[in-house]
């Protein structure tokens, strides 16, 4: 039985195998070995590749420079427009808006503190319109506007925050949707809780709770907010104790 040999490329009449370069494109080879294995020749693909990579870097550099110049030009134009095309507002409205709490609770009947400040500045709304501000804010607004204010209809109460009784909470999310400062944490069919640092005491959640599980409590003083309530009375008492020798 004749031995089996591996298949090879067919030989030509002259006894030479055809070069594989004829079967593959020229750009697929950078260095190609000849069929005899004696000499090595290099194609022009390396030079072409180098030129194409240089062109790509050049185009990328041009794009970066163009975008940078465009951004600088647009920023300069916006700066000029904000300076010369600025619409001057009423400084009194800005002053009143800075005095308001800025919680956008809507208890005054306006969609936010900005429209409420405009109404107070034009005297379309009274200075006692802000419920969270209380009497102190009403007096400050009256002084800024130069008007007199009646404090009879303004409730003077300490700062309040909401508290949720977990045993009564049913997770209806009604209070969660009404809170203007996102101070209520929870989800549907889950117990809610109040983030005290974000609560402004607007009582909007207290009004919509169907199970009355929300209670408004006075804000407890902390180490940062506590102050001596009656320092003058305490000083007089201390002096009298010193004089009496007690």
C-alpha positions as a Markdown table, in Angstrom:
| # | Residue | x | y | z |
|---|---|---|---|---|
| 1 | Unk | 0.0 | 0.0 | 0.0 |
| 2 | Unk | 1.4 | 3.4 | -1.1 |
| 3 | Unk | 2.1 | 5.8 | 1.7 |
| 4 | Unk | -0.3 | 8.7 | 2.1 |
| 5 | Unk | 1.2 | 12.2 | 2.0 |
| 6 | Unk | -0.3 | 15.5 | 3.0 |
| 7 | Unk | -2.0 | 17.5 | 0.3 |
| 8 | Unk | 0.1 | 20.4 | -1.0 |
| 9 | Unk | -0.4 | 23.2 | -3.5 |
| 10 | Unk | -0.3 | 21.8 | -7.1 |
| 11 | Unk | 3.0 | 22.1 | -9.0 |
| 12 | Unk | 3.3 | 23.8 | -12.4 |
| 13 | Unk | 4.9 | 22.4 | -15.4 |
| 14 | Unk | 8.2 | 23.9 | -14.5 |
| 15 | Unk | 8.1 | 22.2 | -11.1 |
| 16 | Unk | 7.6 | 25.3 | -9.1 |
| 17 | Unk | 4.6 | 26.0 | -6.8 |
| 18 | Unk | 2.7 | 29.2 | -7.5 |
| 19 | Unk | 3.2 | 32.1 | -5.1 |
| 20 | Unk | 0.5 | 32.6 | -2.4 |
| 21 | Unk | 0.7 | 36.3 | -3.0 |
| 22 | Unk | -1.6 | 35.9 | -6.0 |
| 23 | Unk | -4.4 | 34.5 | -3.7 |
| 24 | Unk | -4.3 | 37.3 | -1.0 |
| 25 | Unk | -4.5 | 41.1 | -1.3 |
| 26 | Unk | -1.3 | 43.0 | -1.2 |
| 27 | Unk | -2.4 | 45.1 | 1.8 |
| 28 | Unk | -2.7 | 42.0 | 4.0 |
| 29 | Unk | 1.1 | 41.5 | 4.0 |
| 30 | Unk | 3.8 | 43.8 | 5.3 |
| 31 | Unk | 6.6 | 41.3 | 4.9 |
| 32 | Unk | 6.1 | 38.3 | 2.5 |
| 33 | Unk | 8.4 | 35.4 | 2.2 |
| 34 | Unk | 9.0 | 34.1 | -1.3 |
| 35 | Unk | 8.2 | 30.5 | -2.3 |
| 36 | Unk | 11.8 | 29.5 | -2.4 |
| 37 | Unk | 12.5 | 30.9 | 1.1 |
| 38 | Unk | 15.6 | 32.7 | 0.0 |
| 39 | Unk | 14.7 | 36.4 | -0.2 |
| 40 | Unk | 12.3 | 38.6 | 1.8 |
| 41 | Unk | 10.7 | 41.6 | 0.2 |
| 42 | Unk | 8.6 | 44.4 | 1.9 |
| 43 | Unk | 5.5 | 45.9 | 0.4 |
| 44 | Unk | 4.5 | 49.5 | 0.5 |
| 45 | Unk | 1.7 | 48.9 | 3.0 |
| 46 | Unk | 3.8 | 50.1 | 6.0 |
| 47 | Unk | 4.4 | 53.5 | 4.5 |
| 48 | Unk | 0.7 | 53.8 | 3.6 |
| 49 | Unk | -0.3 | 52.8 | 7.1 |
| 50 | Unk | 2.0 | 55.4 | 8.6 |
| 51 | Unk | 0.6 | 58.1 | 6.4 |
| 52 | Unk | -3.0 | 57.2 | 7.2 |
| 53 | Unk | -2.3 | 57.2 | 10.9 |
| 54 | Unk | -0.7 | 60.6 | 10.7 |
| 55 | Unk | -3.7 | 62.0 | 8.8 |
| 56 | Unk | -6.0 | 60.6 | 11.5 |
| 57 | Unk | -4.0 | 62.3 | 14.3 |
| 58 | Unk | -4.0 | 65.6 | 12.3 |
| 59 | Unk | -7.8 | 65.5 | 11.8 |
| 60 | Unk | -8.4 | 64.7 | 15.5 |
| 61 | Unk | -6.1 | 67.7 | 16.5 |
| 62 | Unk | -8.0 | 70.0 | 14.2 |
| 63 | Unk | -11.4 | 68.9 | 15.6 |
| 64 | Unk | -10.2 | 69.4 | 19.2 |
| 65 | Unk | -8.9 | 72.9 | 18.4 |
| 66 | Unk | -12.1 | 73.8 | 16.5 |
| 67 | Unk | -14.4 | 72.7 | 19.4 |
| 68 | Unk | -12.2 | 74.6 | 22.0 |
| 69 | Unk | -12.4 | 77.8 | 20.0 |
| 70 | Unk | -16.1 | 77.4 | 19.5 |
| 71 | Unk | -16.7 | 76.9 | 23.2 |
| 72 | Unk | -14.6 | 80.0 | 24.1 |
| 73 | Unk | -16.4 | 82.1 | 21.5 |
| 74 | Unk | -19.9 | 81.0 | 22.7 |
| 75 | Unk | -19.0 | 81.5 | 26.4 |
| 76 | Unk | -17.8 | 85.1 | 25.6 |
| 77 | Unk | -21.0 | 85.8 | 23.7 |
| 78 | Unk | -23.1 | 84.5 | 26.5 |
| 79 | Unk | -21.1 | 86.7 | 29.0 |
| 80 | Unk | -21.6 | 89.8 | 26.9 |
| 81 | Unk | -25.4 | 89.0 | 26.5 |
| 82 | Unk | -25.9 | 88.5 | 30.2 |
| 83 | Unk | -24.2 | 91.8 | 30.9 |
| 84 | Unk | -25.8 | 94.1 | 28.3 |
| 85 | Unk | -29.2 | 92.3 | 27.8 |
| 86 | Unk | -30.0 | 91.7 | 31.4 |
| 87 | Unk | -33.6 | 92.5 | 32.5 |
| 88 | Unk | -33.5 | 94.5 | 35.7 |
| 89 | Unk | -36.0 | 93.3 | 38.3 |
| 90 | Unk | -37.6 | 95.0 | 41.3 |
| 91 | Unk | -35.0 | 95.0 | 44.1 |
| 92 | Unk | -37.8 | 95.1 | 46.6 |
| 93 | Unk | -39.2 | 91.8 | 45.3 |
| 94 | Unk | -35.7 | 90.2 | 45.6 |
| 95 | Unk | -35.4 | 91.5 | 49.2 |
| 96 | Unk | -38.7 | 90.1 | 50.2 |
| 97 | Unk | -38.0 | 86.8 | 48.5 |
| 98 | Unk | -34.8 | 86.5 | 50.5 |
| 99 | Unk | -36.7 | 87.1 | 53.7 |
| 100 | Unk | -39.3 | 84.3 | 53.0 |
| 101 | Unk | -38.5 | 80.7 | 54.0 |
| 102 | Unk | -38.1 | 79.6 | 50.4 |
| 103 | Unk | -39.8 | 76.2 | 51.0 |
| 104 | Unk | -42.3 | 76.6 | 48.2 |
| 105 | Unk | -45.0 | 75.0 | 50.4 |
| 106 | Unk | -47.9 | 76.9 | 48.9 |
| 107 | Unk | -49.8 | 77.6 | 52.1 |
| 108 | Unk | -50.1 | 81.3 | 51.2 |
| 109 | Unk | -52.2 | 80.4 | 48.1 |
| 110 | Unk | -49.4 | 81.1 | 45.6 |
| 111 | Unk | -47.3 | 78.5 | 43.7 |
| 112 | Unk | -44.1 | 79.5 | 45.4 |
| 113 | Unk | -42.2 | 82.1 | 47.4 |
| 114 | Unk | -41.3 | 84.1 | 44.3 |
| 115 | Unk | -44.9 | 84.9 | 43.3 |
| 116 | Unk | -45.8 | 85.5 | 46.9 |
| 117 | Unk | -42.9 | 88.0 | 47.2 |
| 118 | Unk | -44.2 | 89.8 | 44.1 |
| 119 | Unk | -47.7 | 90.0 | 45.5 |
| 120 | Unk | -46.4 | 91.3 | 48.9 |
| 121 | Unk | -44.3 | 93.9 | 47.1 |
| 122 | Unk | -47.2 | 95.2 | 45.1 |
| 123 | Unk | -49.4 | 95.1 | 48.2 |
| 124 | Unk | -51.7 | 92.6 | 46.5 |
| 125 | Unk | -51.2 | 90.3 | 49.5 |
| 126 | Unk | -50.8 | 91.1 | 53.2 |
| 127 | Unk | -47.5 | 90.7 | 55.0 |
| 128 | Unk | -49.1 | 88.1 | 57.2 |
| 129 | Unk | -49.6 | 85.7 | 54.3 |
| 130 | Unk | -46.7 | 83.4 | 55.2 |
| 131 | Unk | -47.8 | 80.9 | 57.9 |
| 132 | Unk | -44.5 | 79.2 | 58.5 |
| 133 | Unk | -42.8 | 82.6 | 59.0 |
| 134 | Unk | -45.1 | 83.5 | 61.9 |
| 135 | Unk | -45.2 | 86.9 | 63.6 |
| 136 | Unk | -41.5 | 87.5 | 63.3 |
| 137 | Unk | -41.5 | 87.4 | 59.5 |
| 138 | Unk | -44.7 | 89.5 | 59.4 |
| 139 | Unk | -43.0 | 92.2 | 61.5 |
| 140 | Unk | -39.9 | 92.1 | 59.3 |
| 141 | Unk | -42.0 | 92.4 | 56.1 |
| 142 | Unk | -44.0 | 95.3 | 57.6 |
| 143 | Unk | -40.7 | 97.1 | 58.4 |
| 144 | Unk | -39.3 | 96.6 | 54.9 |
| 145 | Unk | -42.5 | 97.9 | 53.3 |
| 146 | Unk | -43.1 | 100.7 | 55.8 |
| 147 | Unk | -46.6 | 99.6 | 56.7 |
| 148 | Unk | -48.4 | 98.7 | 59.9 |
| 149 | Unk | -49.5 | 95.1 | 60.6 |
| 150 | Unk | -52.1 | 93.6 | 62.9 |
| 151 | Unk | -50.8 | 90.5 | 64.6 |
| 152 | Unk | -54.2 | 89.4 | 65.7 |
| 153 | Unk | -54.6 | 86.8 | 63.0 |
| 154 | Unk | -51.1 | 85.5 | 63.1 |
| 155 | Unk | -50.4 | 82.5 | 65.2 |
| 156 | Unk | -47.3 | 82.8 | 67.3 |
| 157 | Unk | -46.1 | 79.2 | 67.8 |
| 158 | Unk | -42.7 | 77.7 | 68.1 |
| 159 | Unk | -41.2 | 75.8 | 65.1 |
| 160 | Unk | -43.0 | 72.5 | 64.5 |
| 161 | Unk | -42.0 | 69.3 | 62.8 |
| 162 | Unk | -44.1 | 66.3 | 61.7 |
| 163 | Unk | -43.9 | 63.0 | 63.5 |
| 164 | Unk | -45.4 | 59.7 | 62.1 |
| 165 | Unk | -46.8 | 57.1 | 64.4 |
| 166 | Unk | -45.6 | 53.9 | 62.8 |
| 167 | Unk | -48.4 | 51.7 | 64.3 |
| 168 | Unk | -51.1 | 53.8 | 62.5 |
| 169 | Unk | -49.3 | 54.4 | 59.2 |
| 170 | Unk | -50.8 | 52.4 | 56.3 |
| 171 | Unk | -48.3 | 53.5 | 53.6 |
| 172 | Unk | -50.9 | 55.4 | 51.4 |
| 173 | Unk | -48.2 | 57.9 | 50.3 |
| 174 | Unk | -50.6 | 60.8 | 50.4 |
| 175 | Unk | -48.3 | 62.8 | 52.8 |
| 176 | Unk | -45.3 | 61.8 | 50.7 |
| 177 | Unk | -46.8 | 63.5 | 47.7 |
| 178 | Unk | -47.8 | 66.7 | 49.5 |
| 179 | Unk | -44.4 | 67.4 | 51.2 |
| 180 | Unk | -42.7 | 70.3 | 49.4 |
| 181 | Unk | -39.3 | 69.5 | 50.7 |
| 182 | Unk | -39.3 | 65.7 | 50.4 |
| 183 | Unk | -38.9 | 65.3 | 54.1 |
| 184 | Unk | -41.0 | 62.2 | 54.3 |
| 185 | Unk | -39.3 | 58.9 | 53.5 |
| 186 | Unk | -41.2 | 55.8 | 52.5 |
| 187 | Unk | -42.9 | 53.9 | 49.7 |
| 188 | Unk | -46.3 | 52.5 | 48.8 |
| 189 | Unk | -47.6 | 50.0 | 51.5 |
| 190 | Unk | -44.6 | 50.8 | 53.7 |
| 191 | Unk | -44.2 | 52.7 | 56.9 |
| 192 | Unk | -43.2 | 56.3 | 56.4 |
| 193 | Unk | -40.9 | 58.4 | 58.5 |
| 194 | Unk | -39.9 | 62.1 | 58.7 |
| 195 | Unk | -36.5 | 63.5 | 58.1 |
| 196 | Unk | -36.5 | 66.2 | 60.8 |
| 197 | Unk | -33.7 | 68.3 | 59.2 |
| 198 | Unk | -35.8 | 68.8 | 56.1 |
| 199 | Unk | -39.2 | 69.3 | 57.7 |
| 200 | Unk | -40.4 | 73.0 | 57.6 |
| 201 | Unk | -43.6 | 72.4 | 59.6 |
| 202 | Unk | -46.0 | 73.4 | 56.8 |
| 203 | Unk | -48.6 | 70.9 | 58.1 |
| 204 | Unk | -49.6 | 69.8 | 54.6 |
| 205 | Unk | -49.0 | 66.2 | 55.4 |
| 206 | Unk | -51.0 | 66.6 | 58.6 |
| 207 | Unk | -54.0 | 67.7 | 56.7 |
| 208 | Unk | -54.2 | 64.9 | 54.2 |
| 209 | Unk | -53.4 | 61.9 | 56.4 |
| 210 | Unk | -56.4 | 59.6 | 56.4 |
| 211 | Unk | -55.5 | 57.7 | 59.6 |
| 212 | Unk | -54.3 | 60.8 | 61.6 |
| 213 | Unk | -51.0 | 59.1 | 62.2 |
| 214 | Unk | -49.1 | 62.4 | 61.8 |
| 215 | Unk | -48.6 | 64.7 | 64.7 |
| 216 | Unk | -47.0 | 68.2 | 64.7 |
| 217 | Unk | -44.5 | 68.4 | 67.6 |
| 218 | Unk | -42.3 | 71.4 | 68.7 |
| 219 | Unk | -38.8 | 71.3 | 67.4 |
| 220 | Unk | -36.5 | 70.2 | 70.2 |
| 221 | Unk | -33.4 | 72.3 | 70.7 |
| 222 | Unk | -30.0 | 70.7 | 69.9 |
| 223 | Unk | -26.5 | 71.7 | 70.9 |
| 224 | Unk | -26.3 | 74.0 | 67.9 |
| 225 | Unk | -29.7 | 75.7 | 68.5 |
| 226 | Unk | -30.0 | 75.8 | 72.3 |
| 227 | Unk | -29.7 | 79.1 | 74.1 |
| 228 | Unk | -30.1 | 80.3 | 77.6 |
| 229 | Unk | -33.8 | 81.2 | 77.8 |
| 230 | Unk | -33.7 | 83.9 | 80.6 |
| 231 | Unk | -30.1 | 85.0 | 81.1 |
| 232 | Unk | -31.1 | 88.3 | 82.7 |
| 233 | Unk | -33.3 | 86.7 | 85.4 |
| 234 | Unk | -30.7 | 84.0 | 86.1 |
| 235 | Unk | -28.0 | 86.7 | 86.5 |
| 236 | Unk | -30.1 | 88.7 | 88.9 |
| 237 | Unk | -30.8 | 85.6 | 90.9 |
| 238 | Unk | -27.2 | 84.7 | 91.0 |
| 239 | Unk | -26.2 | 88.2 | 92.2 |
| 240 | Unk | -28.8 | 88.1 | 95.0 |
| 241 | Unk | -27.5 | 84.7 | 96.1 |
| 242 | Unk | -24.0 | 86.0 | 96.2 |
| 243 | Unk | -25.0 | 89.1 | 98.2 |
| 244 | Unk | -27.0 | 86.9 | 100.6 |
| 245 | Unk | -24.1 | 84.6 | 101.0 |
| 246 | Unk | -26.1 | 81.5 | 99.8 |
